[in-house]
Amino acid sequence: MERARELSRPYWTREGVIGIYVVGSATRPHRDGLSDYDIEVVLEDAAYARTPDAERQVFAYRDGDPTIVDYEFYLWPWSEFAALVSSTQDLFHYPYQHAVVLHDPEGKVAPIIRRLAELPEDVRQDRLRVHYLEFRFALGRARKTESGGRDRDLNLRLLRGDAVSALSKVLFLTARSWPATHHWVEQELRLLGVPEALLGHIEKAFAAPNPDRRKALVDATDGWLDERGETFHRDTAGLMAWAFHRTEGKRAFERWGGR
C-alpha cells in the first residue's frame, strides 16, 4: 500500500478533501499483473461542485502500454459517499470489506467504510432466500429449454448465467460476505473457504451440463448450506410461500432480485 499512499499524497492538501482510500484488487492477495490502484477521494460537497469533470476521474496508464491502467483517482462528494450505506448494489459494499484508508485526518471516512462493509443479518437472510430461489428457478428453466427441443442457444446461455450468478451470491452470503464483483468471484470464494469439491461441481454443471451434474450441484450446494448451519433451503413449501405470498418476501425480491 505504500505506493498507493505516495500516489495519493498530492491530494492530501487539496481544498475540501475529507479522506482518501484504496479499493479493488490492489487490496487483495490475488492482485495480478493487470491490477491497478483504485484510489477514491472524498470531498466536501462544495469543493466537489467546483471540481471540473476532467478532474473527477483521472486515469494514468502504464509506461509503454496505453491500454493498461496503472492507477485511477475517482472523486466522491461527501453526501453521495455517505449515502452509499443504503445502496442495494454489491459494488458499493463488497470492495469496502477490504478497503485501506490512506488519509482520514478527521476520522470521518473510516466509520462510513465500516458501515459499507457490514452485512446486516436480516439482509443476509433475505438475500440467501432470494438468490437460492433464483438459482433453482434458472436451473429449472434451463432444463426445460434444453429438453423442449428448442433451438435457443442464447436463451440457454442467459439462463445458465443467471443460475451461476445467483449461486455465487448464495455462496458469498453463506460465508457472511457481500458478493464480489464477477471478475474475482472464484478467487474470493476460495479465500472464504468454499470447498473445492463444490467449486468443481459448479465447473462441471455449467461447462458440460446434464441432469446428473445439475443434481450433483444442487446436492453439493444444499450440503454446504447444511454444514454452515442454514436451514431455509430444506423447507421448500415455506420458502415458496415466503417468496410469493408474504409481504416481506415480495419486498425482498423487489429489493434484491435480479442482481
N, C-alpha and C positions, 0 to 999 in steps of 0.2 A: 504493500500500500504506500510505500514511501514515494514512488513515482507519482501516484495519483495525488498525494499530498503536495508534492512540489508543483505539479501542473496546476493545482487549484490556488496556489498562493497569490497570484496576481488578482484574484477575485476577493481576497480576504479584506482588502481595504477599499473595495469598490463601494460607492454610495448605496446605502439601503440593503446591503447583504445581511441576512439573518443567519444563514448557515449553509454548509456545503457537505455533501455526502456522495459516496460512490455506490452504485448497484451493479447488477449483472454478473456475467461470468468471471469478471476480474476478481470478484469476492469469493469464488468457489474453487474447490480443488481440481475441477475438471477444466479449468481455463486452458485454452489451446492456442495455437499459433495465429488463429484468426480472431481471437478475443480482443476487444477494445476496452477502454476505460469509459464507462458511462457515468459521468460526473454531473450531478444536478445541484443547482444553486437556487436557494430560496431567497426571494427579495421582498421587501416591503411593497405593498400594492402600488403606492405612488411611484416608487423607483422603477418598478416593472413597467408601469404605464408610460414612463419616459424613455424606456429602452427601445431602440429601433428593432424591427422584426429581424433584421440580419444578425443581431446580436443575441436574440432569444434562443437560438440553437446554432451552435458552431461546431463544425466537423474539421478535424485535422487528419490527414492521410499519411500512410506510411511512406517513408523516403523511398523513392524509386518505384512505388506501386500506387498509383492514384485510385485503385479500385478497392483498397483495403483501409478501413477506418482505423486510425491509431487511438484517437480519443475523441470524445464528444462532450460538449457542455450544453446542458439544457436548463433553461431558467424557468422557475415557477414563481407566480405571485403568491404571497403568503396565504391569502384567502382560499385560493384553489388548492394549494398544498394541504392546508388544514382540513378542507372538506373531503379529501380523499378517504378519510376514515369511514365514510358511509358508502363508499363505492362498492358495487357488486362485481367489479372486474378483477379477476385474479392478478392481472398485470399490476394493479395498484396495491397488492398485498404480498404475494409470494416474494418479489425481489427484496422487499423490506425486511424479510426474515433474516437476511444476510447482509443488509446494508452496513457500510462502515462510515461513520461520521468523521469528516476531515476538519471541520471548522464549525463551532457552535458556541460562540463566546458567551451568549446569554442563556444557554441551555434550553432554547425554545424548540429546536428541531428534533433532538433526540426523543422527547416524550411522544411526539407525533409519530415518529418512526416505530416506536414500541407499540403504539396503538394500531398502526397499519399491519404490523407483523402478527398481532394477536388474533387467534382464531377462536371466536366465542363458541362454546359448546352447543348452543342452540342452533347456530349457523351450521356447524359441522353435522349435527344430526339431521337437520332438514336437507342439507345437500347430499349426504350419504343416500338418503331415500330417493331424492330426485334423480341423481345420476345413476344409481343402481337400476332404477326402472328404465331410464333412458338406454342404458346398456342392454338390458334384456329385450326391450321393445325393438331396438335397432337390430339385434341379432335375429329376432323372430321375423322381422320384415325382410331382412336379407335372405333368410331361409326360404320364405315364401316366394321372393323374387327369383331365387335360383331354381326352385322346384316347379315354378309355374311355366317353364319353357319360354320365358320372356327374354328377348334379345335386348337387354337393357344394361349394358356394362356400366354406363355412367351411374345409373341408379344404384347398382350394387356397390360400386366404389364409394359413393356417398354414404350409403347405409353402413358399410364396414368402417368407414372413417368416423361416423357418428358413434358407432359401438366402441371402438378403441379409445376415442376421446373421452367418452363418458366413463369407461372403465378406468382410465388413468386417473380421473378425478376421484373416483371411489377409492383407489389405492392411496392416493395422497391424503385424502381426508381420513381414511382409516389409520394412517400413520400420523395423524394430527398435524398435518401441514396444509397450507394453501396449495392448490395445484400449480405446478410450474408451467412456464411457457413451453410450447411444444418442442422447441429445438433442443431442450435439455431434459426432457421427461425421463428418458431411460437412465441417464446418469444420476438424476436426483432420486429416482425410485430406488436405485441400488444403495445410495447413501443413506436412505431411510430404512434400509433393511428388508425391503420387499424380497421374498425368496426367489432365487434364481430359477427354481422349478416353475414358479408362477409366471415369471417373465418369459420362460421358454414356451409355456402354453400359449401365451399371447402371440409370440412369433409364429408358432405353428398354425394357430387358428386363423390368422389373417394372411399369412404368406401362401398357404395352400388350404383353403377352407374345405371342410367336410363335416358331416353331422357328428362324427365321433370326436373330432378335435374341438368343435364348439361345446359339446357336452363336457369334455375334459376341462375346458377353460372355465365354464360355469362352476363345475365341481371344485376346481382349484381355488377360484375366487371365493366361493362360499366357505371353503375350508379355512382360508386365511382370515376371513371375517370372523369365523368361529374362534380361531386362535387368538384374535385380538379382542375378544370379549363382546363383539357385536351380536345382536340377536334379531334386528329388524327384518333381515332377509329371510328368516325362517317362517315368518307369518305372512304368507302371500296374500291371503284374503284381507288381513288387516292393513297391509301395505297398499293394496289397491283401493280399499275404502278411504284410507287417508288421502291418497292422491286425487281421487275423483269425487268424493262425497263430503270431505271435511274442509271447512273453510281454511284451516291452517295449511293443509296440503295443497289446495288450489293456489293459495298465496305463495307458497314455497316454489311451486312450479313456475308461477309468473315471475318470481324474483330471480330464480336460479336456473331455470330450464333453458336448454338450447344454447349453452355457452361452452 
